[in-house]
Amino acid sequence: MEYLSHSTEETEDLGAALAAHLTPGAVVAYLGDLGAGKTAFTRGLARGLGYTGRVTSPTFTVVNEYLGRVPLFHFDLYRLGGAEELWDIGWEDYLDRGGVCAVEWSERAGDALPPETVTVTIRRCREDENWRRITVEGVEL
């Protein structure tokens, strides 16, 4: 399903809406260019999972953990060389911890993502650079 977001707040609200449809163990894979709004979407996802603190991109730490009603493990694979490095940082342990894994730059994960992964693609709109086209596949909101 495709959605049009006109602001950061609408992008966050869509993330919160997705959270209502996820169960512990779910994986959300993001696709989109640098600055597309993946972290904003994750802020909403965290809020929807019951986390009320600050959410930032884990570009240099690779993973941030947010403990809400359901834990959220926010990965940024931009600096990883491939799926083998994801396994090296304990990917399997995160999958088994009963939280939701949100993965930025998921195309670098190769076959490490489970088949039931929800895919969220975020793109800037040509009509207005502040607008985003957000496509959610794998779950209906």
N, C-alpha and C positions, 0 to 999 in steps of 0.2 A: 504494500500500500504506500502511496506517495503523499507526502504532506508538504505544505508550504509554510515556512516560518518567516515572519516579518521582523523578528527581533531575537536577541539573546534570551530574553525571558520566555518567549514562545518555544524556543529550542529546548530550554530547561524544562518547561511544562510538558513537552512531548516525551522527554526522558523520564519524568515522573510518571507519566501515563503508562509507559512501557513497563516500569517497575511493578505496577499492579498486576501484570500478566506473567511475571517471572517467578519461578520457584527456586529454592536453594539448589545449587549445582548448575544453574543456567550459565551459558556463555554467550556474551554479546560481542560480535566482531564488528569493528568500525572500519569503513573505507572512506577516504576523503583526503583532500589535499591539506597541506600545512595551513593552519588558521581557518579551517572550514567550519569548526564549531564542535568538534568531538569532545573536548573537555567541558564545554557548556552543556552538552547533552548529558555527559556523565554527572555533572552537578545535579541536574534534575533527577537522574537515575538514583543517585545517592539519597537525595531528599525523599524520593518515593520509597526507598528501602528503609527509611527511618533515621538517616544520619543528618545531623543538624550543624556540623562543623564546616570548616573550610575545605574545599576540594581544589586541588591543583594538579597540573600535568606531571606525571612521574617520568619525564624525559630523562633525567639523570639518575634516578633511583630505580628505574625500570618498573617497579610496582609500588603503589600506595594502598594501604588498607584503611577502610572506613567502616567502623563498627556501629551499625544501626540495628534495627529489628532483624534484618538479614545482612550479614557482612558483605561488603563490596570490595573486591580486589581489582584495582584499576591498573592495568598494564599499559606501558608505552614501549612498543617493540622497535621504535625508530632506530635505536643504536645497536640492535642485535643483528648479528650476521646471518641468522637463520634459525630454523626450528630446533636444531640441536642445542643451541644456547638457551632456548626457552626451557628445555628439559633440565639443563644444568642449574637453572635458578629455582627449581622445585615446582614446575608447572603441575605435575601430577598431584603433589601435595595440596596445591591450591584448589584443584578440581575436586579433591576429596574432602575439603573442609566445610562444605555445606553453605557456601556463600555464592554470590554472583560474580563471575569474572567478566570484566569489561576490557576489551583488548583494542587499543589504538594501534594502527599500522599492522592490522591483523594479517595482511598479505605476506608478512614475514614469518608467520607461524607455520606455514606449509600445512602438512597433514596433522599437526598437533591439535587442531580444533576438532571437537566432536561433531558428528554428522547433524545433530539437532541444534547446532549453533544458530542464534538469531543474528542476522546481518543488518547493520544500519549503515546506509550510504548517505553522506552529507556533502552537498555540492553548493557552491555559490551560484546565485542566479545571474544571468546576463542582464535582466531587467533592472536589478538593483543589487549592488554589492553587499548590502546589509541583509538581504533575503537569502534563505537557504531552502533548497529542495532536499527533503529528507525521505528516504525510502527505507521502509522496515520490511524485512522478509523473514518468515519463519514463525511469526505470531501476528494475530490480528488485534489491533487496538480498538 
